[in-house]
Structures are given as structure tokens and as C-alpha cells.
């Protein structure tokens, strides 16, 4: 989706869902993400908005973990009812599960489908964590 940069008139950019100092979170960006209407066919009421950031990059720390993030989340959550939204903060695994449930025609609250097909791995010990990690990367 193209957007005109608020800081530079007449310059278009591609909205990619990145959270960076140059692309801080805002309710105007939320409107663009909602306009994209990413959903599963037959389930247009469940919109999927995937954002990404690099939290380990020290140059992005303030945007990802600081006041801009707290302010945006406060606006997002506090205004959800006014915007007629039900928000669900999910991991990538949970989002895939909710999408699969939508593909299968499931109804109700998307929250019910966080573990629909792919279950969360639970390590019982540091040794077990290493076993799971190495099992994932072995070919």
C-alpha cells in the first residue's frame, strides 16, 4: 500500500508494517493497515495486521520499547471501542493458528484459536531447550 510521507510532502512510500524511528507507530498508519483489509476469504471481520521491528538494534530501542511505543499502545487500546475494534495481540504462531481456523470456517472469538493446530513448545529444562533448538535446525 502506498502512502504519502507526513514529513515530506509529495513523497510516496510503501507501507510495510515496520516499526522504526523513521516509521513510528501511529493511528494514521493503523487506518492504512485496516484499509488493506488482510483477511481470509469468507471471514472479512477478522483482519490480520502483522508488524515487525528489530528490537535488538540499539538505534531503534526508543521506538520499540520507549515512550513512542507506550503512547501508541495506549491510544490503540483506549480507542478500540470507539473504533469498534476487538484487539488481539498474538505471536506469529498464534496468528497462523487463527488464520487456519478462519480458513476452516471457525466462528466465535479469534482468541479461542491461538493453539488451533500448532501448539507451543514448552521446554522443561535448559537441556531440553537445547534438544528442541537443535532438532529444529537439523536437516
N, C-alpha and C positions, 0 to 999 in steps of 0.2 A: 504494500500500500504506500502510495506517495504522500508526503506531507510537506508543507512549506515550513521551513525552519523559522521559529519565532524570533530567533536572534538575528537572522539575516533575511530580509525581505527578498522575495523572488527567487530564493534558492530552494529547490526541491530536494528531498532526501527520501530514502526508503525506510519505512518504519519496520524495524527488525526485532523489537522487543528487548533490546539490550539496555541494561541499566549501567550507565556510565556517567562520568562528570559532564560530558558533552551532551548526554541524553538522559537527563534526570527524569524520574517518575513524575507524572502529573495527571490530573483528571482529564486534560485535553488529550493526552495520549491514550488514556482509558477509553475515551469516546472512539478514537480510531480503532483500537483493538476490538471494541464491540461492533463497530461498523463492518469489520472484516467478517464477522459472523462465522467463525470457525466452529463447525458443529458436525455431528454425524447425521447423514441423510435420514429424515424421519424423526429427528429429535432436535429441532431448532431451538428449543427452550434451554438446552444445555450447551452454553458457549464455552469454548476452551481458549484460554489465553495463556500462552507459555512465554515467560520472561526468562532472561538469563543474565548472569553477571559473573565477574571474576573477583570474588571476594578475597582471594589471596593476593591480589595486586595491590600493593600499598598505595598506589596513586588513586585507587578507586575506593579505598576504605571508608572515607567520609560519606560517599554517596550510597554505598551498600549497607553500612552499619551505623551511620551517623544520623544527624538531625533531618536531612532530606528524606531518608527512608522512614523515620518515625513520623514525620509530618504527613507524608503521603499515605502511610498506612492508617493514620488517624482519620484523615479525610475520606479515605476509601471505606473504612468500616463505619464511621459515623454517618456517612451519607448514603450507605447502601439501601436503607429502607426508602429514602426519598427517591432514589433512582430505581426502585422496585427490583433490587438485586438480592440474591442469596449467594453469599461468597463461600467458596471452599478453597482453602489453601492446601495444596496437595503436593506430594513428591512426584517425580516423573513416573515412578512405578504405579502410584495410585492413579495418576491421570490416565495411564494406559488402561488400567483396570476399569475405570469409569467409562472410557471410550468403548471398550469391548462390551461392557454391559449395555451401553446405548445401542451398539451395533446389533446386540441380541434382543433389542426391543424392551429392555427392562424399564420399569416405571418407578416412580417414587423419588425419594431424596437421593441425589448422587452420592452423598456421604455413605450410604449403605453398601456401595460397591467398591470401596477402596481396596479391598482384598479379593475382588471378584474372581480372578484367575491366578494372578501371580502373588504369592504370599511373601511376606517379609522374612528374610533370613535372620535368624536370631542366633548369634554366637554365644556359646555357653562359657567359653574361656578364651584367653588370648591365643592358646594353641589352636583351638577350633577356628578362631577368626583367621589365622594363617592358613589352615587347611582349606577353608572356604575360599579365601582370596586366591590361593594357588590353584584350586580346582577351576576357578573362573577363567584364569589366563592360560591354562594348559591347552595344548592343541592335540 
